[in-house]
Amino acid sequence: MVSPALETARPFDAVIGQPQAVTLLKQSLVRQRIAPGYLFLGPDGVGKGLTARAFAERLLSLGGANESIRRRIEAGNHPDLLWVEPTYLHQNKLLTVREAAEVGLKRRGRPQVRLAQIRQIAQFLSRPPLESSRSVVVIESAELMAEAAANGLLKTLEEPGRATVILLAPTQQSLLPTIVSRCQTIPFVRLGQADLATVLTQTGFQEILDAPEVMAMAQGSPGSAIASHVQRQSIPLELLEALAQPPRSTRAALTAAKQITQELDTEAQLWLVDYLQQRYWQLALANPAAVPPATPQQLATARQHLTRFVQPRLVWEVTLMQLADAVS
């Protein structure tokens, strides 16, 4: 049986608004029925990563409690934990989103979990755990696995050895059915307003509570709220002011399209589309005549084109000129 010290909920105390997920994971620990694969399923930014760290701490403690495990997990230097993030390929090097931002890489596509990273997982699991009773692998944003990487992961999930693999993803449909079938699903939900406010206050972002567009974009996800707030702070204020209402002329549309594509990378442009969806929706509630009825569909189409690597400036020029023509 698990020792009383390990039965405490301490590692999970920081997880807010996910009682079902925490209960399921605690039960698997208490009963010592640890699955070889787990799929943490739910929206981004609602605590899947935080819960994965807590669960990894408990799993790595099963071979003997160690007060330094949490610190080593947070520092990323526990020998029996491998944390995998989507990457960009730049000059034959794999860079995480954070590393790409640090080197000033202008990102024109979405990062991926690549075949080379799946091979790294296989190599990591080919040796026995060094300090714990099992090894743990966490794959963030598993929906961003390239096809070859997803196929390569299947063998690892079939024969993980003394290991547990945890995948974080938004929906089952974003993964291969064969991967889903090899994992125990742990559901995560969007937070209610009270829990959302608690998380934002505890993390020092309570000012987001007074930003209606950002709160609407968050849809119960504190992580998304914080990411949107940070993204908003990075976008030139004059650009946001120029787009506070749909452009009124072709010239204004072309000027805004030029500034957007010159100053914002792909991820920031996708965020701007979502921001404008919320901004114009709230504007239409106050004054329906101020926003053309087709605006939501036109912005949704723009988002689709941007994710399919259509030339960004052309996307924005067409979209904003359509809005300007509809307003005039």
N, C-alpha and C positions, 0 to 999 in steps of 0.2 A: 504493500500500500504506500501511497505517497505520504511523506512525513507531514505532521501538522504544520510545520513551518512553511512547507510548500503549498499547503492547502489554502493559505491566506490569499486574499484578492489583491495584494499590494501592486503587482505589476499591471493589473487591469484598472487600478483606481483612476488613472488619467483618462480612461475611455468614457466619454459622456454620450448618452442617448442611444446606446446599442446594447440594451439588456439581453436580447435574445442571442446575439452573437457571443457575448461574454459567457452567458450561461452554458451554451453548447460547448465552448472550448474548455470551460472549467470542468464540465462533466467528463469530457474525454480524458482530462488529466487525472481526475479523481479515480475514474474507473480503469485508468491505464490502458485505454483503447485508443491509441494514437494512430491515425490514418497515415499512410505514406504520402498522400496528397490532399491538400485543402484548397478550395477555391473560395476566396473572400469576394463575395459578389455584391456590388452596389455602386452608387454614384461616387465620383471622385470627391475627395475632400471631406468625407464623413467619418473618418477614423479607421479606415482599413489598414493603413500603414502603421498607425500608432498601435492598433490591436495586434498586428503582426509582430511588432517589436516586443510587446508584452508576452505574447504566446511563445515567441522564440526564447525569451528570457526564462520562462517556465520550463520549456523543453530542454534547454541547455543546463538547467539546474537539477534535472532529474538524477544525474549521476552524482550529485553531492552539491549542496548549497554553497554558493560562493558570492560574497558581497560585492565583488568587483565585476560580476558578469554584466550588470546593467550598464556600468560605465564603459566597459569594453565594447558592448553592443553599440552604444551611442557613438563611441569613437571609431567604430568600424574595424576593430582589430581583434575580434574574437576568432580563433583559428577554426572553429567549427560552424561558423555562420558565413554564408555567402549571400550578399544582397546585390541583386541584379537590376539595373535600371536601363531604360531605352537609351540608345546612343545615336549620335551622328558620326558618320565616317568622314574624317577630315585629315588629309595628307597621310593616309594609311594608318590613322590613329582613331580609336573609338573614344568619343567624348560624350559624357552625360550632358543633360540640358544645362546643369549648373556650370560644368567645365566649359561648354560652348559659349555661355554668356561671359565667363571670365576672360576668355581669349578674344572676345568681340566677334565671334563667328556669326555672320548674317545667315540665319536659318531660312531656307526656302522650302522646306518640307517638314514632315513630322519625323521625330526620331523613331528608331526601331529596336526591338530586341532581336539581335542578329544570330546567325548560325554560329559564329565564332564564340558568342557568349554561351550558347547552349553547349558547345564543346568544352568550354571552361567549366560549366556545371558538371558535366560528365567526368572531367578530370578531377574536380574537387571531390566528387563522391566516390571516386575509384579507390581512395585511401580511407582507412577507418578514422573515426573521430579521434582527435588528439587528447581532449580534456573532458568531454562529455560522453554521455551514453549514446548520443546520436548526433548527426550533423543536421543543419537546417539551411535550406535555400529559400529565399524570398525573391519572387519575380514581380517587380512593379509594372503596372500597365501592361499586363500580359496580352491584352488585345492588340498591342502594337508589335507582336511577333511576326517576323517575315514568315512566309509559307514554309520555307526550308527549315527554319528554326522551330516552328510548331511541330513539324513532322519529326524533327530530331529529338524534341522533348518527350515524345510518346514513349520511346524506349526507356528513358530515364524514369518516367512515371511507372512503367511496368516493373522495373527492377531497381528501386531506389536504394536497396541495401539498408544499412542502419541510418536512415535519413528520413526527413520529412520535407516535402516541397510545398511551399505556399505560393499560390498565384493570386494576384490582385487584379480584378477586371470589373468593368461596369455591368456587363450582361453576359448571359450564356451564349447568346447569338454571336458575340464578338470572338468566340473561340471555336476551335474544331470540336464537334460533338464527341470525338474519341478522347479528347483531353478532358472535357467536362465529366465524362463517364468514369474517369479514373480518379476523380477527386471527390472529397466530401464537401458539399456546398455549405458555406456559412453566410447567411444573408445579412446585409447591412442596409439601413434605411436612412432617408433624409431626416434631419433633426427638426423638431418643433421649434417654434420661435423662442421659447424660454431656454431650451438647451443651446440653441444657436447663440443667443445673447450671452449665455454663461461662458461658452467657449471663446467668443470674441473678446469678452471682458477679461477673462483669465490670460489671454495671449497678448493683451495690450492693444487690441484693435477695436475698442468700443466706439471709436468715431465712425466706423462703418455703419453702425446702427442708424446714423443720420444721413446715409447716402441711399436714397430709395432705388436708384437704378442698379447699384451694386447689390443691394439686398435682394432685389427681384431676380437678378442674374444668378445669385447664389442658390436659390431654390432649396433652402435647408442644408446647404453644404458650407460649413465654416471655412474649409480649405479653399473652396471656390471663391468665397467672399473675400478672403485675404488675398488670393492670387489676383482677383479682379481689381481690388483696391490698389495693389502694387502696380499692376499694369496700367491702371488709369493715371497714376502718379507719373509714369514714365512717358506718357504721350503728351506732346506739346499742347499747352492750354489753348493756344489760338486755333489749333485744329479742332479740338472738341467744341470750342465756341462757334467755329464756322459751320459745324455740322449739328449744332444744337437744334436746328430745324432743317428740313430737306432743302437742298440748294434751290435758289429761285431763278437761276439763269444757267445757260450752257457754260458760260465763262466761269462761273463759280464752281460748277461741277467739275470742269477740267482742272481748275486750279487745285481743288481739294484732292482729286484723284492723283495728281502729280505729287503733292506733298505726302499723301498716304504711302505711296509706293517708294518714294525716296527715303522716308524716315522710319518706316515700320517694317519689321520682318514679317514672315508669314504668320507666326503665332500671334503677333500683335494685331495683324490685320483681321484674323479670325475673331479675336476678342472684340475688335471694333465693330464687326458685323453684329455680334451678339449685343453689344452695348447699344448700338443704334436701334436694334429691334426693341429693346426695353424703353429706350428714350422716346422713340416715336410712338410706341404704344401708349405710354403715359401722356404724351402730348395730345394724342388723338382722343383720349378720355376727356381731357379738359376742353379741347377744341377740335372736333372731328374734321372741320374744313381745312385744318392746317396740315393734315397728312393725307396723301392720296390713298385710296382704299387698297391698291395693289402693292403698297410698300412692303408689308411683311413677306409676301411671296417673292418680290424682287430681291430683297435682302437674303432670303433663304436660298434663292438661286445663285446669288453671288457667293455665298458660303460654299455651296457645292462646287462651283467652278474653282474657287481658291484651293480647296482640298484635292482637286483633280489636276492641279498644276497648270491651269490655264494662265496665260500671261496676266499678272496681277493688275498692271496699269489698264489694260483693256477691260478687265472685269469691272474695275471701279469707274472708269469713264462711262461705260455703257449703263451701269446701274445708276450712277448719280445723274446722268443726263436724262434717263427715264423718269427719275423722280422730279427733276427740274421741269421737264415737259408736262408732267401731270399736274404740277402746282401752278404753272403759268396759264 
